[in-house]
Amino acid sequence: MHDLSGKVAFVTGAGSAGEGWGNGKATAVLLARQGANVYGVDISAEALASTSAIMEQEGHSNWAARACNMMVSTAVKAAVDDCLARFGRIDILVNNVGGSAPGDPVTMTEEVWDTQLDLNLKTTFLGCKHVLPVMEQQFEAEGKGGAIVNVSSIGYMSFQVGGRVNAAYAASKAGVVAFSRSTAIAYVRKGIRVNTVIPGVMHTPLVEHRLVSQLGSSDAAALVAKRNASVPIGRMGDAWDVANAVLFLASDEARYITATQLVVDGGMTAARPGA
């Protein structure tokens, strides 16, 4: 099941904000474990080094990494070109870059608004912009295009988890869903599937490294307990829940699935009908 042998995966945000498993880090390692050649990029070379160390420990020689700012088109193209030079193709693209900043339309500065849209939406656009032609050429040459999985968030449904208002984050993550659906239909006859994973409240290193300070809390354990209690299933998910969803949508077992969303949220959206 989910055998990715011979396939090449380009994973963005493949590092982690701190010790532990972020979504991109877990996804990169899981795809490698399933046999894929994995090319990981992250804006932080230090974050990538942690992923590289795990790949080396597990004996994944089918791994390459490059520091890359996914908000810069020339940098993205250079990374895609380097991946092609190393592995010769790209079968899977995982657009995982993102992050939230609190604020409503009045309190949020224009600079924060612009940065949020670039970080959460433009990165997905640029990943697709430079990888789609590669997949299209593969389809024309051999009848095999590829699979793209973009990562959004239940935050696009205006969930104000913990009382935070994230107007730009919600708008940008809603944009990821709409962009994915539109792109999927545009390329549906070209052998390319495009889907979206929508995580809910997850326990990744970002909780301790970013959310604690954003919410003005000094008690990480209390924040974790509060977030666990907010989920119907009784706990937050983790990076492996996201990674397994990505793996399924990227695999041949999902060959008839495109232009759809896979919600990974422990029942949170179902518990808030109309949200």
Contacts in CASP RR format, 6 or more apart in sequence:
PFRMAT RR
TARGET T0000
AUTHOR 0000-0000-0000
METHOD contacts of the structure
MODEL  1
MHDLSGKVAFVTGAGSAGEGWGNGKATAVLLARQGANVYGVDISAEALAS
TSAIMEQEGHSNWAARACNMMVSTAVKAAVDDCLARFGRIDILVNNVGGS
APGDPVTMTEEVWDTQLDLNLKTTFLGCKHVLPVMEQQFEAEGKGGAIVN
VSSIGYMSFQVGGRVNAAYAASKAGVVAFSRSTAIAYVRKGIRVNTVIPG
VMHTPLVEHRLVSQLGSSDAAALVAKRNASVPIGRMGDAWDVANAVLFLA
SDEARYITATQLVVDGGMTAARPGA
1 251 0 8 1.000
1 253 0 8 1.000
2 34 0 8 1.000
2 247 0 8 1.000
2 248 0 8 1.000
2 251 0 8 1.000
2 253 0 8 1.000
3 34 0 8 1.000
3 35 0 8 1.000
3 251 0 8 1.000
3 252 0 8 1.000
4 31 0 8 1.000
4 34 0 8 1.000
4 35 0 8 1.000
4 36 0 8 1.000
4 92 0 8 1.000
4 250 0 8 1.000
4 251 0 8 1.000
5 34 0 8 1.000
5 35 0 8 1.000
5 36 0 8 1.000
6 35 0 8 1.000
6 36 0 8 1.000
6 37 0 8 1.000
6 91 0 8 1.000
7 35 0 8 1.000
7 36 0 8 1.000
7 37 0 8 1.000
7 91 0 8 1.000
7 92 0 8 1.000
8 36 0 8 1.000
8 37 0 8 1.000
8 38 0 8 1.000
8 39 0 8 1.000
8 83 0 8 1.000
8 87 0 8 1.000
8 88 0 8 1.000
8 89 0 8 1.000
8 90 0 8 1.000
8 91 0 8 1.000
8 92 0 8 1.000
9 28 0 8 1.000
9 31 0 8 1.000
9 36 0 8 1.000
9 37 0 8 1.000
9 38 0 8 1.000
9 39 0 8 1.000
9 90 0 8 1.000
9 91 0 8 1.000
9 92 0 8 1.000
9 93 0 8 1.000
9 94 0 8 1.000
9 250 0 8 1.000
10 39 0 8 1.000
10 40 0 8 1.000
10 41 0 8 1.000
10 79 0 8 1.000
10 80 0 8 1.000
10 83 0 8 1.000
10 90 0 8 1.000
10 92 0 8 1.000
10 93 0 8 1.000
10 94 0 8 1.000
10 131 0 8 1.000
11 24 0 8 1.000
11 27 0 8 1.000
11 28 0 8 1.000
11 31 0 8 1.000
11 38 0 8 1.000
11 39 0 8 1.000
11 40 0 8 1.000
11 41 0 8 1.000
11 94 0 8 1.000
11 96 0 8 1.000
12 24 0 8 1.000
12 40 0 8 1.000
12 41 0 8 1.000
12 42 0 8 1.000
12 68 0 8 1.000
12 70 0 8 1.000
12 94 0 8 1.000
12 95 0 8 1.000
12 96 0 8 1.000
12 97 0 8 1.000
12 123 0 8 1.000
12 127 0 8 1.000
13 24 0 8 1.000
13 40 0 8 1.000
13 41 0 8 1.000
13 42 0 8 1.000
13 43 0 8 1.000
13 47 0 8 1.000
13 70 0 8 1.000
13 96 0 8 1.000
13 97 0 8 1.000
13 98 0 8 1.000
14 24 0 8 1.000
14 25 0 8 1.000
14 27 0 8 1.000
14 28 0 8 1.000
14 38 0 8 1.000
14 40 0 8 1.000
14 41 0 8 1.000
14 42 0 8 1.000
14 48 0 8 1.000
14 51 0 8 1.000
14 65 0 8 1.000
14 96 0 8 1.000
15 22 0 8 1.000
15 24 0 8 1.000
15 25 0 8 1.000
15 28 0 8 1.000
15 40 0 8 1.000
15 42 0 8 1.000
15 44 0 8 1.000
15 47 0 8 1.000
15 48 0 8 1.000
15 50 0 8 1.000
15 51 0 8 1.000
16 22 0 8 1.000
16 24 0 8 1.000
16 25 0 8 1.000
16 47 0 8 1.000
16 50 0 8 1.000
16 51 0 8 1.000
16 204 0 8 1.000
16 205 0 8 1.000
17 47 0 8 1.000
17 204 0 8 1.000
17 205 0 8 1.000
17 206 0 8 1.000
17 209 0 8 1.000
17 210 0 8 1.000
18 47 0 8 1.000
18 50 0 8 1.000
18 205 0 8 1.000
18 209 0 8 1.000
19 50 0 8 1.000
19 205 0 8 1.000
20 204 0 8 1.000
20 205 0 8 1.000
21 204 0 8 1.000
21 205 0 8 1.000
21 238 0 8 1.000
21 239 0 8 1.000
21 240 0 8 1.000
22 204 0 8 1.000
22 205 0 8 1.000
22 206 0 8 1.000
22 239 0 8 1.000
23 96 0 8 1.000
23 151 0 8 1.000
23 199 0 8 1.000
23 202 0 8 1.000
23 204 0 8 1.000
23 239 0 8 1.000
23 242 0 8 1.000
23 243 0 8 1.000
24 94 0 8 1.000
24 96 0 8 1.000
24 239 0 8 1.000
24 242 0 8 1.000
24 243 0 8 1.000
25 47 0 8 1.000
25 50 0 8 1.000
25 51 0 8 1.000
25 54 0 8 1.000
25 239 0 8 1.000
26 238 0 8 1.000
26 239 0 8 1.000
26 240 0 8 1.000
26 242 0 8 1.000
26 243 0 8 1.000
27 94 0 8 1.000
27 96 0 8 1.000
27 239 0 8 1.000
27 242 0 8 1.000
27 243 0 8 1.000
27 246 0 8 1.000
27 247 0 8 1.000
28 38 0 8 1.000
28 40 0 8 1.000
28 51 0 8 1.000
28 55 0 8 1.000
28 63 0 8 1.000
29 51 0 8 1.000
29 54 0 8 1.000
29 55 0 8 1.000
29 58 0 8 1.000
29 60 0 8 1.000
29 243 0 8 1.000
30 240 0 8 1.000
30 243 0 8 1.000
30 244 0 8 1.000
30 246 0 8 1.000
30 247 0 8 1.000
31 38 0 8 1.000
31 92 0 8 1.000
31 94 0 8 1.000
31 246 0 8 1.000
31 247 0 8 1.000
31 250 0 8 1.000
32 38 0 8 1.000
32 55 0 8 1.000
32 58 0 8 1.000
32 60 0 8 1.000
32 62 0 8 1.000
32 63 0 8 1.000
33 58 0 8 1.000
33 60 0 8 1.000
34 247 0 8 1.000
34 251 0 8 1.000
35 62 0 8 1.000
36 62 0 8 1.000
36 91 0 8 1.000
36 92 0 8 1.000
37 62 0 8 1.000
37 63 0 8 1.000
37 64 0 8 1.000
37 87 0 8 1.000
38 55 0 8 1.000
38 60 0 8 1.000
38 62 0 8 1.000
38 63 0 8 1.000
38 64 0 8 1.000
39 63 0 8 1.000
39 64 0 8 1.000
39 65 0 8 1.000
39 66 0 8 1.000
39 79 0 8 1.000
39 82 0 8 1.000
39 83 0 8 1.000
39 86 0 8 1.000
39 87 0 8 1.000
39 90 0 8 1.000
40 48 0 8 1.000
40 51 0 8 1.000
40 63 0 8 1.000
40 64 0 8 1.000
40 65 0 8 1.000
40 66 0 8 1.000
41 48 0 8 1.000
41 65 0 8 1.000
41 66 0 8 1.000
41 67 0 8 1.000
41 68 0 8 1.000
41 70 0 8 1.000
41 79 0 8 1.000
42 48 0 8 1.000
42 51 0 8 1.000
42 65 0 8 1.000
42 67 0 8 1.000
42 68 0 8 1.000
43 67 0 8 1.000
43 68 0 8 1.000
43 69 0 8 1.000
43 70 0 8 1.000
43 97 0 8 1.000
44 67 0 8 1.000
45 67 0 8 1.000
48 65 0 8 1.000
48 66 0 8 1.000
48 67 0 8 1.000
51 65 0 8 1.000
52 63 0 8 1.000
52 65 0 8 1.000
55 63 0 8 1.000
64 82 0 8 1.000
64 83 0 8 1.000
64 86 0 8 1.000
64 87 0 8 1.000
66 79 0 8 1.000
66 82 0 8 1.000
68 75 0 8 1.000
68 76 0 8 1.000
68 78 0 8 1.000
68 79 0 8 1.000
69 75 0 8 1.000
70 76 0 8 1.000
70 97 0 8 1.000
70 123 0 8 1.000
70 126 0 8 1.000
70 127 0 8 1.000
71 118 0 8 1.000
71 119 0 8 1.000
71 122 0 8 1.000
71 123 0 8 1.000
71 126 0 8 1.000
72 126 0 8 1.000
73 126 0 8 1.000
73 129 0 8 1.000
73 130 0 8 1.000
76 126 0 8 1.000
76 127 0 8 1.000
76 129 0 8 1.000
76 130 0 8 1.000
77 130 0 8 1.000
80 90 0 8 1.000
80 127 0 8 1.000
80 130 0 8 1.000
80 131 0 8 1.000
80 134 0 8 1.000
83 90 0 8 1.000
84 90 0 8 1.000
84 134 0 8 1.000
89 134 0 8 1.000
89 138 0 8 1.000
90 131 0 8 1.000
90 134 0 8 1.000
90 135 0 8 1.000
90 146 0 8 1.000
91 135 0 8 1.000
91 138 0 8 1.000
91 144 0 8 1.000
91 145 0 8 1.000
91 146 0 8 1.000
91 147 0 8 1.000
92 146 0 8 1.000
92 147 0 8 1.000
92 148 0 8 1.000
92 149 0 8 1.000
92 250 0 8 1.000
93 127 0 8 1.000
93 128 0 8 1.000
93 131 0 8 1.000
93 135 0 8 1.000
93 146 0 8 1.000
93 147 0 8 1.000
93 148 0 8 1.000
93 149 0 8 1.000
94 148 0 8 1.000
94 149 0 8 1.000
94 150 0 8 1.000
94 151 0 8 1.000
94 246 0 8 1.000
94 250 0 8 1.000
95 123 0 8 1.000
95 124 0 8 1.000
95 127 0 8 1.000
95 128 0 8 1.000
95 148 0 8 1.000
95 149 0 8 1.000
95 150 0 8 1.000
95 151 0 8 1.000
95 176 0 8 1.000
96 151 0 8 1.000
97 119 0 8 1.000
97 120 0 8 1.000
97 123 0 8 1.000
97 124 0 8 1.000
98 119 0 8 1.000
98 120 0 8 1.000
98 123 0 8 1.000
98 151 0 8 1.000
99 116 0 8 1.000
99 119 0 8 1.000
99 120 0 8 1.000
99 169 0 8 1.000
99 206 0 8 1.000
99 210 0 8 1.000
100 116 0 8 1.000
100 153 0 8 1.000
100 164 0 8 1.000
100 166 0 8 1.000
100 169 0 8 1.000
100 214 0 8 1.000
101 108 0 8 1.000
101 112 0 8 1.000
101 115 0 8 1.000
101 116 0 8 1.000
101 166 0 8 1.000
101 168 0 8 1.000
101 169 0 8 1.000
101 214 0 8 1.000
102 164 0 8 1.000
102 165 0 8 1.000
102 166 0 8 1.000
102 214 0 8 1.000
103 112 0 8 1.000
103 164 0 8 1.000
103 165 0 8 1.000
103 166 0 8 1.000
103 167 0 8 1.000
103 168 0 8 1.000
104 165 0 8 1.000
104 167 0 8 1.000
105 167 0 8 1.000
108 167 0 8 1.000
108 168 0 8 1.000
112 168 0 8 1.000
113 167 0 8 1.000
113 168 0 8 1.000
116 168 0 8 1.000
116 169 0 8 1.000
116 171 0 8 1.000
116 172 0 8 1.000
117 168 0 8 1.000
117 171 0 8 1.000
117 172 0 8 1.000
119 172 0 8 1.000
120 169 0 8 1.000
120 172 0 8 1.000
120 173 0 8 1.000
120 176 0 8 1.000
121 172 0 8 1.000
121 173 0 8 1.000
121 175 0 8 1.000
121 176 0 8 1.000
121 179 0 8 1.000
124 150 0 8 1.000
124 176 0 8 1.000
124 179 0 8 1.000
124 180 0 8 1.000
125 179 0 8 1.000
128 148 0 8 1.000
128 179 0 8 1.000
128 183 0 8 1.000
128 194 0 8 1.000
131 148 0 8 1.000
132 148 0 8 1.000
132 183 0 8 1.000
132 187 0 8 1.000
132 192 0 8 1.000
135 145 0 8 1.000
135 146 0 8 1.000
135 148 0 8 1.000
135 187 0 8 1.000
135 190 0 8 1.000
135 191 0 8 1.000
135 192 0 8 1.000
136 145 0 8 1.000
136 187 0 8 1.000
136 190 0 8 1.000
136 192 0 8 1.000
138 144 0 8 1.000
138 145 0 8 1.000
138 146 0 8 1.000
139 145 0 8 1.000
139 146 0 8 1.000
139 190 0 8 1.000
139 191 0 8 1.000
139 192 0 8 1.000
143 191 0 8 1.000
144 191 0 8 1.000
145 190 0 8 1.000
145 191 0 8 1.000
145 192 0 8 1.000
146 191 0 8 1.000
146 192 0 8 1.000
146 193 0 8 1.000
147 192 0 8 1.000
147 193 0 8 1.000
147 194 0 8 1.000
147 195 0 8 1.000
147 249 0 8 1.000
147 250 0 8 1.000
147 251 0 8 1.000
147 254 0 8 1.000
148 180 0 8 1.000
148 183 0 8 1.000
148 192 0 8 1.000
148 193 0 8 1.000
148 194 0 8 1.000
148 195 0 8 1.000
149 194 0 8 1.000
149 195 0 8 1.000
149 196 0 8 1.000
149 197 0 8 1.000
149 246 0 8 1.000
149 249 0 8 1.000
149 250 0 8 1.000
150 176 0 8 1.000
150 179 0 8 1.000
150 180 0 8 1.000
150 194 0 8 1.000
150 195 0 8 1.000
150 196 0 8 1.000
150 197 0 8 1.000
151 176 0 8 1.000
151 196 0 8 1.000
151 197 0 8 1.000
151 199 0 8 1.000
151 242 0 8 1.000
151 246 0 8 1.000
152 173 0 8 1.000
152 174 0 8 1.000
152 175 0 8 1.000
152 176 0 8 1.000
152 177 0 8 1.000
152 180 0 8 1.000
152 196 0 8 1.000
152 197 0 8 1.000
152 198 0 8 1.000
152 199 0 8 1.000
152 261 0 8 1.000
153 169 0 8 1.000
153 173 0 8 1.000
153 198 0 8 1.000
153 199 0 8 1.000
153 200 0 8 1.000
154 198 0 8 1.000
154 199 0 8 1.000
154 200 0 8 1.000
154 201 0 8 1.000
154 263 0 8 1.000
154 265 0 8 1.000
154 268 0 8 1.000
154 269 0 8 1.000
155 161 0 8 1.000
155 166 0 8 1.000
155 169 0 8 1.000
155 170 0 8 1.000
155 173 0 8 1.000
155 200 0 8 1.000
156 170 0 8 1.000
156 171 0 8 1.000
156 173 0 8 1.000
156 174 0 8 1.000
156 175 0 8 1.000
156 176 0 8 1.000
156 177 0 8 1.000
156 198 0 8 1.000
157 170 0 8 1.000
157 174 0 8 1.000
157 269 0 8 1.000
157 275 0 8 1.000
158 170 0 8 1.000
158 275 0 8 1.000
159 268 0 8 1.000
159 269 0 8 1.000
159 272 0 8 1.000
159 275 0 8 1.000
160 166 0 8 1.000
161 201 0 8 1.000
161 227 0 8 1.000
161 230 0 8 1.000
162 215 0 8 1.000
162 226 0 8 1.000
162 227 0 8 1.000
162 230 0 8 1.000
164 214 0 8 1.000
164 215 0 8 1.000
176 196 0 8 1.000
177 196 0 8 1.000
177 198 0 8 1.000
177 261 0 8 1.000
180 194 0 8 1.000
180 195 0 8 1.000
180 196 0 8 1.000
180 259 0 8 1.000
180 261 0 8 1.000
181 194 0 8 1.000
181 196 0 8 1.000
181 259 0 8 1.000
183 194 0 8 1.000
184 192 0 8 1.000
184 193 0 8 1.000
184 194 0 8 1.000
184 195 0 8 1.000
184 258 0 8 1.000
184 259 0 8 1.000
185 259 0 8 1.000
187 194 0 8 1.000
188 258 0 8 1.000
188 259 0 8 1.000
193 249 0 8 1.000
193 254 0 8 1.000
193 255 0 8 1.000
193 257 0 8 1.000
193 258 0 8 1.000
194 258 0 8 1.000
194 259 0 8 1.000
195 249 0 8 1.000
195 254 0 8 1.000
195 257 0 8 1.000
195 258 0 8 1.000
195 259 0 8 1.000
195 260 0 8 1.000
195 261 0 8 1.000
195 262 0 8 1.000
196 260 0 8 1.000
196 261 0 8 1.000
196 262 0 8 1.000
197 242 0 8 1.000
197 245 0 8 1.000
197 246 0 8 1.000
197 249 0 8 1.000
197 261 0 8 1.000
197 262 0 8 1.000
197 264 0 8 1.000
198 261 0 8 1.000
198 262 0 8 1.000
198 263 0 8 1.000
198 264 0 8 1.000
198 265 0 8 1.000
199 237 0 8 1.000
199 241 0 8 1.000
199 242 0 8 1.000
199 264 0 8 1.000
199 265 0 8 1.000
200 237 0 8 1.000
200 263 0 8 1.000
200 264 0 8 1.000
200 265 0 8 1.000
200 266 0 8 1.000
200 268 0 8 1.000
201 227 0 8 1.000
201 230 0 8 1.000
201 231 0 8 1.000
201 236 0 8 1.000
201 237 0 8 1.000
201 265 0 8 1.000
201 268 0 8 1.000
202 236 0 8 1.000
202 237 0 8 1.000
202 238 0 8 1.000
202 239 0 8 1.000
202 241 0 8 1.000
202 242 0 8 1.000
203 224 0 8 1.000
203 227 0 8 1.000
203 228 0 8 1.000
203 235 0 8 1.000
203 236 0 8 1.000
203 237 0 8 1.000
203 238 0 8 1.000
204 238 0 8 1.000
204 239 0 8 1.000
207 220 0 8 1.000
207 223 0 8 1.000
207 224 0 8 1.000
207 227 0 8 1.000
208 220 0 8 1.000
211 223 0 8 1.000
212 218 0 8 1.000
212 219 0 8 1.000
212 220 0 8 1.000
212 223 0 8 1.000
215 223 0 8 1.000
217 223 0 8 1.000
224 236 0 8 1.000
227 236 0 8 1.000
228 234 0 8 1.000
228 235 0 8 1.000
228 236 0 8 1.000
230 268 0 8 1.000
231 237 0 8 1.000
231 265 0 8 1.000
231 266 0 8 1.000
231 267 0 8 1.000
231 268 0 8 1.000
232 266 0 8 1.000
232 267 0 8 1.000
232 268 0 8 1.000
232 270 0 8 1.000
232 271 0 8 1.000
233 266 0 8 1.000
233 267 0 8 1.000
234 266 0 8 1.000
237 264 0 8 1.000
237 266 0 8 1.000
241 264 0 8 1.000
242 264 0 8 1.000
245 262 0 8 1.000
245 264 0 8 1.000
248 254 0 8 1.000
248 262 0 8 1.000
249 257 0 8 1.000
249 262 0 8 1.000
263 269 0 8 1.000
269 275 0 8 1.000
END
